[in-house]
């Protein structure tokens, strides 16, 4: 199981290596497309549901005072950054809409791994991810339509139905399986995070490979926009988390949750609801970017033990 844990922790490496390979040899990954991408995200969310269980959802209600600040920042700071950066850098419409879409997505499962590596509050990270994911069915389509609707036709209903299908139902199904069949699920649980890592890596590499020419054409401006989105998300998340929760490990957790998105969801929603395939590109690059930023932050933070005492 130690090998599985090490492979899971190497998530940013897998994403980076496969993304580079996809740019060089797209055919290695472009076979993973269409319904396979939707199925892959469903597997990720099912794994998340089995890892969480209903106890984590009950903890959301008990610890709402600690959880809500991070979730609030997730759905305010990031969408505002996504819209502002796309506007200021004058991104082409498909990329600007894609940037808004990924900025409106909930926290990703990779944030839980990064929180562990950063010596942050893993339980708080898991709870924030769970709540932001449950709220995604309402918040992601609503915010995307509000911020991007003047640039391109956005179907809020379509985004809502897709989010329910590929996020809410699999997460609930995974939690139900863990509750009803704990002995059957127990042997599978250690491998669930690794399965999620492999699935998201294939999704990202597939989209990058399929959009290779457009990525090269977009060049530094698109990469800069995505880097700024996540870097500023980490910075604002940390500062706001420190101000509101007053504990170092909680501030680290909020920074990670705010700065890292469920980019796989962004890919699936873009593919299913927008006719232009380029809308999915920012979500794919986002996975590489926030994973690298998160890993660097975790490496820095892991050098010191955070203050875990109660706020005074």
C-alpha positions as CSV (number, residue, x, y, z in Angstrom):
1,X,0.0,0.0,0.0
2,X,3.0,2.3,0.5
3,X,3.7,2.0,-3.3
4,X,0.1,3.0,-4.0
5,X,0.4,6.0,-1.7
6,X,3.7,7.1,-3.4
7,X,2.1,6.8,-6.8
8,X,-0.9,8.8,-5.7
9,X,1.3,11.6,-4.2
10,X,3.2,11.8,-7.5
11,X,0.0,13.1,-9.1
12,X,1.6,16.4,-10.4
13,X,4.4,14.5,-12.0
14,X,2.0,12.2,-13.9
15,X,0.0,15.1,-15.1
16,X,3.0,17.1,-16.2
17,X,4.8,14.2,-18.0
18,X,1.6,13.0,-19.8
19,X,0.7,16.5,-20.8
20,X,4.2,17.0,-22.4
21,X,3.9,13.6,-24.1
22,X,0.4,14.7,-25.4
23,X,1.9,17.8,-27.0
24,X,4.7,15.7,-28.7
25,X,2.6,12.5,-29.5
26,X,-1.1,13.4,-29.3
27,X,-2.1,10.0,-30.5
28,X,-0.9,8.4,-27.3
29,X,-3.9,10.0,-25.5
30,X,-6.5,11.2,-27.9
31,X,-8.1,7.8,-28.0
32,X,-9.4,8.7,-24.6
33,X,-12.2,10.9,-25.7
34,X,-16.0,11.4,-26.0
35,X,-17.9,9.3,-23.5
36,X,-14.7,8.0,-22.0
37,X,-14.0,11.4,-20.6
38,X,-17.4,11.6,-19.0
39,X,-16.9,8.0,-17.7
40,X,-13.5,8.9,-16.3
41,X,-14.9,11.9,-14.3
42,X,-17.6,9.6,-13.0
43,X,-15.0,7.2,-11.8
44,X,-13.2,10.0,-10.1
45,X,-16.3,11.2,-8.3
46,X,-17.3,7.6,-7.4
47,X,-13.9,7.2,-5.8
48,X,-14.3,10.4,-4.0
49,X,-17.7,9.3,-2.6
50,X,-16.2,6.0,-1.4
51,X,-13.3,7.8,0.2
52,X,-15.6,10.4,2.0
53,X,-18.6,8.5,3.2
54,X,-21.6,10.0,5.0
55,X,-19.6,10.8,8.1
56,X,-17.8,13.5,6.2
57,X,-21.0,15.0,5.0
58,X,-22.4,15.1,8.6
59,X,-19.2,16.9,9.6
60,X,-20.0,19.7,7.2
61,X,-23.0,20.6,9.4
62,X,-21.0,20.3,12.7
63,X,-18.1,22.3,11.5
64,X,-19.8,24.9,9.3
65,X,-18.0,27.8,11.0
66,X,-14.7,26.4,9.8
67,X,-15.9,25.1,6.4
68,X,-18.0,28.0,5.0
69,X,-15.3,30.6,4.7
70,X,-13.3,28.4,2.3
71,X,-16.3,27.5,0.3
72,X,-17.5,31.1,0.1
73,X,-14.0,32.1,-1.2
74,X,-14.1,29.3,-3.7
75,X,-17.3,30.7,-5.3
76,X,-16.4,34.4,-5.1
77,X,-12.7,35.0,-5.4
78,X,-12.1,32.4,-8.1
79,X,-14.9,33.4,-10.5
80,X,-14.0,37.0,-10.1
81,X,-10.4,36.3,-10.9
82,X,-11.4,34.1,-13.9
83,X,-13.5,36.8,-15.4
84,X,-11.1,39.7,-14.6
85,X,-8.0,37.9,-16.0
86,X,-9.7,36.9,-19.2
87,X,-10.9,40.5,-19.7
88,X,-7.6,42.1,-18.8
89,X,-5.5,39.8,-21.0
90,X,-8.0,40.0,-23.9
91,X,-8.2,36.2,-24.3
92,X,-10.1,34.9,-27.4
93,X,-13.7,34.2,-26.5
94,X,-13.5,30.4,-26.3
95,X,-10.5,30.6,-23.9
96,X,-12.0,33.4,-21.8
97,X,-15.2,31.4,-21.4
98,X,-13.2,28.3,-20.6
99,X,-11.2,30.3,-17.9
100,X,-14.5,31.5,-16.4
101,X,-15.9,27.9,-16.4
102,X,-12.9,26.3,-14.6
103,X,-12.9,29.2,-12.1
104,X,-16.5,28.4,-11.2
105,X,-15.8,24.7,-10.6
106,X,-15.6,23.3,-7.1
107,X,-12.5,22.2,-5.3
108,X,-10.8,19.1,-6.7
109,X,-9.9,15.8,-5.1
110,X,-6.2,16.6,-5.7
111,X,-6.4,19.3,-3.1
112,X,-6.8,16.6,-0.4
113,X,-3.5,15.0,-1.4
114,X,-1.8,18.4,-1.5
115,X,-3.2,19.3,1.9
116,X,-1.7,16.1,3.4
117,X,1.7,16.9,1.8
118,X,1.6,20.5,3.0
119,X,0.8,19.5,6.6
120,X,-2.5,21.3,6.4
121,X,-5.8,20.3,8.0
122,X,-6.7,17.2,5.8
123,X,-10.1,16.7,7.5
124,X,-11.0,20.3,6.8
125,X,-9.8,20.0,3.2
126,X,-12.0,16.9,2.7
127,X,-15.0,18.6,4.2
128,X,-14.5,21.8,2.1
129,X,-14.2,19.7,-1.0
130,X,-17.3,17.7,-0.2
131,X,-19.4,20.8,0.4
132,X,-18.1,22.7,-2.6
133,X,-18.8,19.7,-4.8
134,X,-22.4,19.3,-3.5
135,X,-23.0,23.0,-4.2
136,X,-21.5,22.8,-7.7
137,X,-24.7,21.7,-9.2
138,X,-26.2,25.1,-8.4
139,X,-23.1,27.4,-8.3
140,X,-21.1,26.3,-11.3
141,X,-23.8,26.7,-14.0
142,X,-25.3,29.8,-12.3
143,X,-21.9,31.7,-12.1
144,X,-20.7,30.6,-15.5
145,X,-23.9,31.8,-17.1
146,X,-23.7,35.1,-15.2
147,X,-20.1,35.8,-16.0
148,X,-19.8,34.4,-19.5
149,X,-23.3,34.6,-20.9
150,X,-22.6,37.9,-22.6
151,X,-19.8,36.4,-24.6
152,X,-21.2,33.1,-25.7
153,X,-24.5,31.2,-25.4
154,X,-24.5,29.4,-22.1
155,X,-27.1,26.8,-21.1
156,X,-27.4,27.0,-17.3
157,X,-29.8,24.1,-17.3
158,X,-27.5,21.9,-19.4
159,X,-24.6,22.7,-17.1
160,X,-26.8,21.9,-14.1
161,X,-28.0,18.5,-15.4
162,X,-24.4,17.5,-16.4
163,X,-23.1,18.5,-13.0
164,X,-25.7,16.4,-11.3
165,X,-25.0,13.4,-13.6
166,X,-21.2,13.4,-13.4
167,X,-20.7,14.8,-9.9
168,X,-23.6,14.5,-7.5
169,X,-24.9,11.1,-8.4
170,X,-21.4,9.3,-8.5
171,X,-20.4,11.0,-5.2
172,X,-23.7,10.0,-3.5
173,X,-23.4,6.5,-5.0
174,X,-19.8,6.1,-3.7
175,X,-20.9,7.2,-0.2
176,X,-23.9,4.9,-0.3
177,X,-21.7,1.9,-1.3
178,X,-19.3,2.6,1.6
179,X,-22.2,2.8,4.0
180,X,-24.1,-0.2,2.8
181,X,-21.2,-2.5,1.9
182,X,-18.2,-1.4,4.1
183,X,-16.5,-4.9,4.1
184,X,-16.8,-5.1,0.3
185,X,-15.5,-1.6,-0.2
186,X,-12.7,-1.7,2.4
187,X,-10.1,-3.5,0.2
188,X,-10.8,-1.1,-2.7
189,X,-10.5,2.1,-0.7
190,X,-6.6,2.3,-0.6
191,X,-6.6,2.2,-4.4
192,X,-9.4,4.7,-4.9
193,X,-7.2,7.9,-4.9
194,X,-4.8,6.3,-7.4
195,X,-7.6,5.4,-9.7
196,X,-8.8,9.0,-9.6
197,X,-5.3,10.2,-10.3
198,X,-5.0,8.0,-13.4
199,X,-8.4,9.0,-14.7
200,X,-7.7,12.8,-14.4
201,X,-4.3,12.3,-16.0
202,X,-5.9,10.6,-19.0
203,X,-8.6,13.3,-19.3
204,X,-6.1,16.1,-19.2
205,X,-3.6,14.5,-21.6
206,X,-6.5,13.7,-24.0
207,X,-7.8,17.3,-24.2
208,X,-4.3,18.8,-24.5
209,X,-3.4,16.3,-27.3
210,X,-6.6,17.1,-29.2
211,X,-6.0,20.9,-28.9
212,X,-2.2,20.8,-29.5
213,X,-2.2,23.3,-32.4
214,X,-4.5,25.8,-30.6
215,X,-2.4,25.6,-27.5
216,X,0.7,26.4,-29.4
217,X,-1.1,29.3,-31.2
218,X,-2.4,30.8,-28.0
219,X,1.1,30.7,-26.5
220,X,2.1,32.6,-23.4
221,X,-1.0,34.6,-23.0
222,X,-3.2,31.6,-22.2
223,X,-0.6,30.0,-19.9
224,X,-0.1,33.3,-18.1
225,X,-3.9,33.7,-17.6
226,X,-4.2,30.2,-16.1
227,X,-1.1,30.6,-13.9
228,X,-2.4,33.9,-12.5
229,X,-5.8,32.4,-11.8
230,X,-4.4,29.7,-9.6
231,X,-1.4,31.6,-8.1
232,X,-3.7,34.5,-7.0
233,X,-6.3,31.9,-5.8
234,X,-3.6,30.5,-3.5
235,X,-2.5,33.9,-2.3
236,X,-6.0,35.3,-1.6
237,X,-7.1,32.0,-0.1
238,X,-4.2,32.0,2.3
239,X,-4.6,35.6,3.4
240,X,-8.4,35.4,3.8
241,X,-8.1,32.0,5.6
242,X,-5.6,33.4,8.0
243,X,-7.8,36.4,8.7
244,X,-11.0,34.4,9.2
245,X,-9.8,31.2,10.9
246,X,-6.6,32.5,12.5
247,X,-4.7,29.3,12.3
248,X,-1.8,28.5,10.1
249,X,-2.8,25.0,9.1
250,X,-6.4,26.2,8.4
251,X,-5.0,29.1,6.2
252,X,-2.9,26.6,4.2
253,X,-6.0,24.4,3.7
254,X,-8.2,27.3,2.5
255,X,-5.4,28.4,0.1
256,X,-5.2,24.9,-1.4
257,X,-9.0,24.5,-1.6
258,X,-9.5,27.9,-3.2
259,X,-6.5,27.6,-5.6
260,X,-7.2,24.1,-6.9
261,X,-10.3,23.4,-9.0
262,X,-12.0,20.2,-10.2
263,X,-10.6,20.8,-13.7
264,X,-11.9,17.5,-14.9
265,X,-15.4,18.7,-14.3
266,X,-14.6,21.8,-16.3
267,X,-13.5,19.6,-19.3
268,X,-16.6,17.5,-19.2
269,X,-18.9,20.5,-18.9
270,X,-17.1,22.3,-21.7
271,X,-17.3,19.3,-24.0
272,X,-21.0,18.7,-23.3
273,X,-22.3,22.2,-23.4
274,X,-20.2,24.3,-25.8
275,X,-19.9,23.7,-29.5
276,X,-16.4,25.1,-29.6
277,X,-13.9,22.5,-28.4
278,X,-11.4,25.2,-27.4
279,X,-13.6,26.0,-24.3
280,X,-12.2,22.8,-22.7
281,X,-8.5,23.8,-23.2
282,X,-8.2,26.1,-20.1
283,X,-9.6,23.4,-17.8
284,X,-7.0,20.9,-19.2
285,X,-4.1,23.2,-18.7
286,X,-5.5,24.3,-15.4
287,X,-5.0,20.8,-14.0
288,X,-1.3,20.9,-14.8
289,X,-0.9,24.4,-13.5
290,X,-2.7,24.1,-10.1
291,X,-1.0,20.8,-9.5
292,X,2.4,22.3,-9.9
293,X,1.7,25.4,-7.9
294,X,0.1,23.2,-5.2
295,X,3.1,20.9,-5.1
296,X,5.6,23.7,-4.8
297,X,3.5,25.3,-2.0
298,X,3.3,21.9,-0.2
299,X,7.1,21.4,-0.5
300,X,7.6,24.9,1.0
301,X,5.0,24.4,3.8
302,X,6.1,20.9,4.7
303,X,9.4,22.3,6.0
304,X,7.7,23.6,9.1
305,X,4.9,22.4,11.4
306,X,1.9,24.8,11.3
307,X,0.2,26.2,14.4
308,X,-2.9,24.1,15.0
309,X,-4.0,25.8,18.2
310,X,-7.4,27.4,18.6
311,X,-8.0,31.0,17.6
312,X,-7.7,33.4,20.5
